[in-house]
Amino acid sequence: MMAAMQRLPRFFSTPSLQQGLTLVELCVVLGLLAITSSWAAPALHHWLWRLRVETVVQAWMNDLQAARLLALRRGQALQLQRIPTCERQPTHEGDWRCGWQLLSTAQSAPLWVKGLSGEVSVQLNPQQPLLPINAQGEAVAGGLRVVVQGNGPSPVVRSICINNTGRMRVVQAATCA
């Protein structure tokens, strides 16, 4: 029986005799870790872009809903207006990638500002620099579409479709059809 115990491979030995990992074992583990991380990196990158797009979509919907409620509470017309420049790059009228601010028609100072970094494309269709909200809390321009698109290697697109009655829904496409 004792002769059989002496012939066992090293990994069956008692813990007191083994003092750690060999260089070969460490290299094998590091190689497997490198292969696994190289498989996971593209999925993680796509997930991060999708997260950025969905965060902007939720922020736009929440701010529009909050602006509608504030206009209704105050009984006064408000405007959701795009921020025209970010990172010293001017943008065209339908481009809201820099963010937006809520303005009262009676005051010139914004009630709140939502700034974005400009890395996610936000397009308002039809193109306009502001979205008026009347005193009843209704967005005056019905039939709007807000397209939020990630600029990463794999396209992530979400559209916020706003019908004439003000109902909002999110679709995973560039169109609302």
ChimeraX attribute file (.defattr): number of C-alpha atoms within 10 A of each C-alpha:
attribute: neighborCount
match mode: 1-to-1
recipient: residues
	/A:1	5
	/A:2	6
	/A:3	7
	/A:4	7
	/A:5	10
	/A:6	10
	/A:7	9
	/A:8	10
	/A:9	8
	/A:10	10
	/A:11	8
	/A:12	10
	/A:13	12
	/A:14	8
	/A:15	9
	/A:16	6
	/A:17	8
	/A:18	12
	/A:19	7
	/A:20	9
	/A:21	9
	/A:22	9
	/A:23	8
	/A:24	9
	/A:25	11
	/A:26	11
	/A:27	12
	/A:28	11
	/A:29	10
	/A:30	12
	/A:31	12
	/A:32	11
	/A:33	11
	/A:34	12
	/A:35	10
	/A:36	11
	/A:37	12
	/A:38	11
	/A:39	10
	/A:40	11
	/A:41	11
	/A:42	13
	/A:43	10
	/A:44	12
	/A:45	14
	/A:46	17
	/A:47	14
	/A:48	14
	/A:49	22
	/A:50	19
	/A:51	14
	/A:52	17
	/A:53	24
	/A:54	19
	/A:55	11
	/A:56	20
	/A:57	21
	/A:58	13
	/A:59	13
	/A:60	19
	/A:61	17
	/A:62	12
	/A:63	19
	/A:64	20
	/A:65	17
	/A:66	14
	/A:67	25
	/A:68	24
	/A:69	17
	/A:70	18
	/A:71	21
	/A:72	18
	/A:73	12
	/A:74	12
	/A:75	13
	/A:76	16
	/A:77	23
	/A:78	27
	/A:79	23
	/A:80	23
	/A:81	19
	/A:82	25
	/A:83	22
	/A:84	19
	/A:85	16
	/A:86	15
	/A:87	8
	/A:88	7
	/A:89	9
	/A:90	12
	/A:91	15
	/A:92	12
	/A:93	16
	/A:94	18
	/A:95	24
	/A:96	29
	/A:97	25
	/A:98	23
	/A:99	21
	/A:100	23
	/A:101	19
	/A:102	23
	/A:103	21
	/A:104	17
	/A:105	14
	/A:106	9
	/A:107	9
	/A:108	8
	/A:109	11
	/A:110	15
	/A:111	12
	/A:112	13
	/A:113	16
	/A:114	14
	/A:115	15
	/A:116	16
	/A:117	10
	/A:118	17
	/A:119	15
	/A:120	20
	/A:121	17
	/A:122	25
	/A:123	20
	/A:124	22
	/A:125	14
	/A:126	13
	/A:127	15
	/A:128	16
	/A:129	18
	/A:130	20
	/A:131	19
	/A:132	21
	/A:133	25
	/A:134	17
	/A:135	18
	/A:136	17
	/A:137	24
	/A:138	21
	/A:139	26
	/A:140	16
	/A:141	16
	/A:142	15
	/A:143	16
	/A:144	20
	/A:145	22
	/A:146	26
	/A:147	26
	/A:148	27
	/A:149	26
	/A:150	22
	/A:151	15
	/A:152	14
	/A:153	10
	/A:154	13
	/A:155	11
	/A:156	22
	/A:157	20
	/A:158	23
	/A:159	23
	/A:160	25
	/A:161	22
	/A:162	20
	/A:163	16
	/A:164	14
	/A:165	11
	/A:166	18
	/A:167	11
	/A:168	16
	/A:169	13
	/A:170	18
	/A:171	14
	/A:172	13
	/A:173	15
	/A:174	16
	/A:175	14
	/A:176	19
	/A:177	6
